[in-house]
Amino acid sequence: MGRPCRTGMAWYGANGPLDVQERRLGRDGPSVAVIGFGAWPIGGGMGAVDERDAIKTLHHAFEQGVTLVDTAE
């Protein structure tokens, strides 16, 4: 199966559009997809990661439509 990617407000997978819910953060915060990017491993939480690779990974996630990055341990 192909990886989902996001164009505008629609997510697409190998079989066409996906229905990905969004939720508002708090009362006045931004609307983000309920699927987020877990960034703890690229911060070194699971071993050393080259900073350039970490930045490239984040840029790729944003290009695919990620709107929520979870940095918590």
DOVO-954088 format. One line per 3 residues: number of its first residue (from 1); their letters; for each residue x, y, z of N, C-alpha, C. Coordinates in steps of 0.2 Angstrom, whole numbers, always signed. Layout:
BEGIN
NUM) A) X Y Z X Y Z X Y Z  ...
# end
This chain:
BEGIN
1) MGR) +4 -6 +0 +0 +0 +0 +4 +6 +0  +3 +11 -4 +6 +17 -4 +5 +21 +2  +10 +26 +4 +9 +30 +10 +4 +35 +9
4) PCR) +0 +37 +13 -4 +43 +13 -1 +49 +12  -3 +54 +7 -1 +60 +7 -7 +65 +7  -5 +71 +8 -11 +76 +9 -10 +82 +4
7) TGM) -15 +83 +1 -16 +89 -4 -21 +93 -2  -20 +99 +0 -25 +104 +2 -28 +101 +8  -35 +99 +8 -38 +97 +14 -39 +89 +14
10) AWY) -37 +86 +8 -39 +79 +7 -32 +75 +8  -33 +69 +11 -28 +64 +11 -29 +59 +6  -23 +56 +3 -24 +51 -2 -19 +45 -1
13) GAN) -22 +39 -2 -18 +33 -1 -18 +29 -7  -16 +23 -7 -15 +19 -13 -22 +18 -16  -28 +18 -12 -34 +17 -15 -38 +23 -15
16) GPL) -35 +29 -16 -39 +35 -17 -40 +39 -10  -45 +44 -10 -45 +48 -4 -47 +45 +2  -44 +47 +8 -45 +45 +14 -49 +50 +18
19) DVQ) -53 +47 +23 -56 +52 +27 -53 +53 +34  -48 +58 +34 -44 +59 +40 -48 +65 +44  -50 +63 +50 -53 +68 +54 -48 +74 +57
22) ERR) -51 +80 +58 -47 +85 +61 -50 +87 +67  -46 +90 +72 -49 +92 +78 -45 +99 +80  -49 +103 +83 -46 +109 +85 -42 +108 +92
25) LGR) -36 +111 +92 -32 +111 +99 -35 +116 +103  -38 +114 +109 -40 +119 +114 -46 +123 +111  -48 +129 +114 -53 +132 +112 -52 +137 +105
28) DGP) -46 +139 +105 -45 +144 +99 -39 +142 +95  -36 +136 +96 -30 +133 +93 -32 +131 +86  -26 +129 +82 -27 +127 +75 -31 +120 +75
31) SVA) -33 +119 +69 -36 +113 +67 -31 +108 +65  -30 +102 +67 -25 +98 +65 -28 +91 +64  -25 +87 +60 -27 +80 +59 -26 +76 +65
34) VIG) -30 +71 +66 -30 +67 +72 -24 +62 +71  -21 +62 +65 -15 +58 +64 -9 +62 +64  -4 +61 +69 +1 +66 +70 +8 +62 +68
37) FGA) +13 +66 +68 +20 +64 +67 +23 +63 +74  +25 +57 +76 +29 +56 +82 +36 +58 +81  +39 +63 +84 +45 +66 +82 +51 +64 +88
40) WPI) +49 +61 +93 +53 +59 +98 +59 +55 +96  +59 +50 +92 +65 +47 +89 +70 +51 +86  +67 +56 +82 +72 +60 +78 +76 +65 +82
43) GGG) +73 +66 +89 +77 +70 +93 +82 +67 +97  +83 +61 +96 +89 +57 +99 +86 +52 +105  +80 +52 +105 +77 +48 +111 +78 +40 +110
46) MGA) +80 +38 +104 +81 +31 +103 +88 +30 +100  +92 +35 +101 +99 +35 +99 +101 +41 +94  +107 +41 +92 +109 +47 +89 +106 +47 +82
49) VDE) +104 +53 +80 +101 +55 +73 +105 +61 +70  +107 +60 +64 +110 +66 +61 +105 +72 +60  +107 +78 +62 +103 +83 +62 +100 +85 +55
52) RDA) +104 +84 +50 +102 +85 +43 +96 +80 +41  +97 +74 +43 +92 +69 +42 +86 +70 +46  +86 +73 +52 +80 +74 +56 +76 +80 +53
55) IKT) +80 +85 +50 +77 +91 +47 +73 +89 +41  +77 +84 +37 +74 +82 +30 +68 +78 +32  +68 +74 +37 +62 +70 +39 +56 +75 +41
58) LHH) +57 +80 +45 +52 +85 +46 +49 +88 +40  +54 +90 +36 +51 +94 +29 +47 +89 +25  +49 +83 +25 +45 +78 +21 +38 +77 +24
61) AFE) +38 +76 +31 +32 +76 +34 +27 +82 +33  +30 +88 +33 +26 +94 +31 +23 +94 +24  +28 +91 +20 +26 +91 +12 +20 +86 +11
64) QGV) +20 +81 +16 +15 +76 +15 +8 +78 +18  +8 +84 +22 +2 +87 +25 +2 +86 +32  +7 +84 +35 +7 +83 +43 +6 +90 +46
67) TLV) +1 +90 +50 -1 +97 +54 +0 +96 +61  +2 +90 +64 +3 +89 +71 +10 +86 +72  +14 +89 +76 +21 +86 +77 +21 +85 +85
70) DTA) +21 +78 +87 +22 +77 +94 +29 +76 +96  +31 +80 +101 +38 +80 +103 +39 +77 +110  +34 +75 +113 +34 +73 +120 +37 +66 +120
73) E) +41 +64 +126 +44 +58 +127 +38 +53 +129
# end
